[in-house]
Amino acid sequence: MRNYDLIVIGSGSGMNVVNQGLAHGLKVALIEKDLLGGTCLNVGCIPSKMLIYPADVIAQIKDSAKLGVKAEVKSVDFNKIMNNMRQSIKKSREHMEDGINQPENLDYYHEKAEFKSDYTIKAGSEELRSNKIVIAAGARPFIPPIKGVEKVKYLTNESLLELKKKPKSLIIIGGGYIGCEYAHFFSSIGTKVTVIQRNKYLVPNEEPGVSELLAKMMKRRMEVHTNTKATELKEESGLIKAVTDGKIFRAEQLLMAVGRRPNSDLLKVEKTGVEVDDKGFIKVNDYYETSREGIYALGDITGRAMFKHVANLEASYISGNLFHDKKQSIDYSKIPHAVFSHPQIAGVGLTEAEARENHQLLVGKAGYDSVAKGEAMMAQGFAKAIVDKDTNKILGFHIIGKYAPILIQEVINLMAQDLEYHEIDKGMHIHPALPELIISALSSLEG
């Protein structure tokens, strides 16, 4: 049995807690069953965006005709795009590996973690014990129980990163963030893409108008079938056959993109007093404490807001709670996010439907063509502002269109400071520049 002041399971955002523990002179154990750096670095945010940026360039070239510019994409080097991504990820991971070998007070276990009891964890052949444990073990792709799924080959957002050959055709089951982003990538590089989405909306957590415009624009480049459920999967003549409640689709490859499931079952948390919900996500309070004293959880394994920037802040606050007794927590009603589809999407805070449950609202909407720069770009899309009528504070803001994740940042900053919406006017906005879209949406507020 090896005793530690702190055990951290997971080397993604969990590394932030590890570093703080070391800075406070603690003896720390880090356990990671997969690649160092966690989901974001190895199979999530970073590699996906490195693939999607070339797709953005291709889309811009193809869209240039409407501006009177005749340009064409002569060829796409799939292997070069994939290798660029892999080399960059490898370099970052090697840098992390060098770093964890330096601290004397850190023991790294590249092993599967499994709880033996409340404060005892088995890592490989070793048993570790600590009264302070942070679970940051993430999630993995959820595979739906479709008839025949166990008999067919399929890709996930993780395994597709190992592709050596561009698929000629691809069926994507799922129209959420992952499905729409990879639909953009593969359709841009020349793959025939078919998206099958069970919900009536793509990215169904977005504003309905955002989802509708995204579907309209994606249908120009690929097949998109919403309100469609895949009921059976087969392999026939080297192709994947997807049977739905109305049609049959065939493709060379199949991508499962229907969500993620927590890794709590792999940890065997049932051997502890740590409670989980009916989907297996670990329950935590406002301060990331589980139902067992001294055991904390953060990130995807809690299912609260499955974004890297949220997990990083949760890790920072857990460190404060552990080492400084600050008792900080995140206001999850102001969480920002982005979808790197084509067009791009960004949002912060509540949707209009969510906000109407407890607030009287002012709502404003402005198209990109309402500002000079947007008109010059011939950019499609819009921004929507949702404001509390009594307090004049922004409850939600949603953008679909070019540079949406960049444009929304000044709204995020305003909401973080709990300021009234008109405070944004104190900063002069350059004319003609695209951030005037934010002002345009707020200037159109109506009850």
C-alpha positions, -999 to +999 in steps of 0.1 A: +000+000+000+013+034-010+000+065+008-004+099-008-016+134+002-035+136-030-045+112-058-058+125-092-074+102-117-071+116-152-044+137-169-066+162-188-078+190-166-068+169-136-033+180-143-042+215-131-050+200-097-018+179-098+003+210-104-014+229-075-009+200-052+028+198-060+031+236-055+018+231-020+044+205-013+021+175-013+030+139-022+008+133-053-002+103-074-014+108-110-032+079-126-039+078-164-050+047-183-048+063-217-026+089-234-012+117-212-032+149-218-067+134-217-095+137-242-090+173-253-054+170-264-055+135-278-089+127-293-111+158-287-108+196-291-073+199-304-071+172-331-106+179-344-100+216-348-067+209-366-087+189-391-115+214-393-094+244-401-084+231-435-121+224-441-128+260-433-102+271-459-118+248-485-153+261-477-141+297-480-126+290-514-158+274-526-179+302-512-158+329-530-178+326-563-206+346-548-182+375-543-171+374-579-139+355-572-132+324-594-112+300-574-110+262-571-096+235-549-074+214-572-066+187-547-067+178-510-039+159-494-057+138-468-027+121-454-008+154-450-038+169-431-040+139-409-002+137-403+000+174-395-026+168-368-008+137-354+026+153-353+013+184-335-005+162-309+025+140-304+048+170-298+025+184-272+022+150-255+059+145-254+063+179-238+039+168-210+057+135-206+090+154-200+073+176-175+058+149-153+092+132-149+107+163-132+088+167-098+102+145-070+068+144-052+049+131-082+043+094-090+028+087-124+009+055-129+001+047-166-025+022-155-062+016-153-076+029-120-102+010-100-116+017-066-112-010-040-129+010-012-136+047-004-101+059-003-081+030-018-074+027-055-058-001-074-035+011-103-020-018-121-005-041-094-002-013-069-027-002-042-028+036-034-045+054-006-053+090+001-080+110+020-080+135-009-090+121-043-100+140-074-117+121-102-112+137-136-114+105-156-136+118-184-160+100-208-159+079-239-181+075-270-216+062-264-225+034-288-263+032-292-280-003-290-289-004-327-297-039-341-266-053-357-242-027-343-219-054-328-214-070-362-203-039-382-172-018-382-177+018-372-156+049-364-159+071-333-145+106-329-115+088-314-108+061-339-113+083-370-081+101-361-062+070-371-077+069-406-050+064-433-073+067-463-101+093-471-135+076-471-153+079-504-186+079-485-196+082-448-227+078-428-228+098-396-253+087-370-259+117-347-263+154-355-249+170-324-216+190-320-193+161-330-215+149-359-219+183-374-182+193-371-170+161-387-197+163-414-181+197-423-146+182-424-154+151-444-177+168-469-151+196-475-124+171-484-146+153-509-163+125-490-200+119-497-216+125-463-250+114-450-261+126-416-289+107-397-303+126-368-330+111-345-340+146-332-360+170-354-331+195-349-294+193-355-275+205-324-308+204-305-295+223-275-291+254-296-317+280-304-342+265-329-334+292-354-298+284-352-304+247-357-327+254-387-302+276-405-274+251-399-295+223-414-304+245-444-268+253-451-255+218-445-280+203-469-263+223-497-232+201-492-245+168-480-275+147-472-291+156-439-320+135-425-335+147-392-364+130-374-348+098-386-339+068-365-314+042-375-330+008-366-305-017-381-269-019-393-254-044-417-223-050-438-230-058-475-205-061-503-179-041-484-203-013-475-221-003-443-259-004-447-280+017-423-317+009-422-339+037-409-376+040-403-381+050-439-349+047-460-318+027-465-284+043-467-250+028-478-215+041-473-179+030-471-176+041-435-199+047-405-192+073-377-211+070-344-216+105-330-245+102-306-230+114-274-206+103-247-209+081-216-190+086-183-160+064-173-173+060-138-182+023-144-146+016-154-135+030-120-160+008-101-172+037-080-200+015-068-173+002-043-174+037-026-199+060-012-197+081-044-232+084-059-239+085-096-271+094-115-291+070-137-267+076-166-236+069-145-225+106-142-209+113-108-231+136-086-213+166-072-224+197-052-217+233-060-181+228-048-174+196-068-176+175-037-190+140-042-212+123-017-181+109+000-160+135+020-126+142+005-135+128-029-141+154-057-150+151-093-148+174-123-152+175-161-170+152-184-175+125-158-199+147-140-219+155-171-226+191-160-211+210-189-189+189-211-164+215-224-127+217-218-128+254-207-154+244-180-133+215-168-102+237-165-122+262-143-136+235-122-101+222-116-090+256-106-119+260-081-113+225-067-077+235-061-090+266-043-114+245-022-087+220-014-058+242-006-073+276+003-108+268+016-122+294-009-154+274-017-158+288-052-183+275-078-192+282-114-224+299-125-234+273-151-261+296-165-234+316-181-213+288-197-201+297-233-196+272-260-189+269-297-196+245-326-170+246-354-194+235-381-200+255-413-214+279-405-199+283-371-220+285-339-214+302-306-236+306-276-235+317-240-261+315-213-298+305-217-319+299-248-350+320-252-372+291-241-351+285-210-351+322-201-389+326-204-394+301-176-384+326-150-379+360-167-397+387-186-377+392-217-364+416-242-353+398-274-332+412-303-321+396-335-298+410-363-286+394-395-250+397-406-262+418-435-274+444-409-238+457-406-216+469-434-188+443-430-213+415-429-229+428-461-195+432-478-188+395-469-222+384-481-222+364-449-253+344-439-262+341-403-275+361-374-270+371-337-298+368-311-298+386-277-319+376-248-321+402-220-340+403-187-365+431-190-363+441-153-326+441-148-313+448-184-288+420-179-280+396-207-293+361-200-283+345-233-266+354-266-264+331-297-246+336-330-245+315-362-222+326-389-186+335-397-163+340-367-191+333-342-168+320-315-147+352-317-175+376-319-193+363-288-163+369-265-172+405-256-207+393-246-192+366-224-170+392-207-200+414-201-220+386-186-191+375-164-191+409-148-229+409-143-233+442-162-263+456-179-263+451-217-259+488-225-225+488-208-212+473-240-216+508-256-188+522-233-163+505-256-162+522-290-168+497-318-148+501-350-168+508-382-171+490-404-161+458-386-180+427-378-183+432-340-210+458-349-232+427-352-233+425-314-245+461-312-270+456-339-286+427-321-288+446-288-302+477-305-331+457-318-344+445-284-382+443-281-405+431-254 
